[in-house]
């Protein structure tokens, strides 16, 4: 992991405007990253402990996504994050002071439908020392201009060509522009990027969304999409046994 302003860890930033996030991509010779958030600064080590890094490896190539531990044995993420190669779930990615746990995911993914970018991954052994994320109280549904947070593993700046650069765990506060089961977002100064796909969209300390997929090699050029967790809450509870 790289440092942001000399500090490791999760990040957050208040953002004005009717936005969720802009999307783009980054690839280097060794690692292709599934999306990273641009913009942000570090926040406390006690936040977003449920964040999971998903890694799919084939030879020297590694694809990365985000995810959230919502049950001691279940991870919520985006369906496009599943690859045919070896898939690992890296837990305890935050804070950096703890020993990480990276089991191989051996069970087939649970995908709602090929046309829906949401997926559940089951761990072989329950995790007992990582707090799980809270699912949403869908009696309240997100509205335009609600302020949410994005949790992901991404860059906080771009270089002069607006390509992706450094990586770090971060959280960004944003405002919703408009809502649907798959939500589009846009803002001038905040962007999700490769590595952040599958990460959590948080409101009132609950996961209301999952960062979905957009392909683009440069920052701030195309809007990205967030999956509405409330639209799939019954399915999630039925598959995981969460009450």
Beta strands, then each sheet from edge to edge (+ up, - down):
strand 1: 11-12
strand 2: 22-23
strand 3: 26-27
strand 4: 31-33
strand 5: 41-42
strand 6: 51-58
strand 7: 61-71
strand 8: 74-77
strand 9: 86-91
strand 10: 101-104
strand 11: 110-113
strand 12: 116-122
strand 13: 147-154
strand 14: 168-175
strand 15: 182-185
strand 16: 191-192
strand 17: 200-203
strand 18: 206-211
strand 19: 222-228
sheet 1: 1+ 5-
sheet 2: 14+ 13- 17+ 18- 19+ 2- 16-
sheet 3: 3+ 4- 7- 6+ 9- 10+
sheet 4: 3+ 4- 7- 8+ 12- 11+
sheet 5: 14+ 13- 17+ 18- 19+ 15-
end
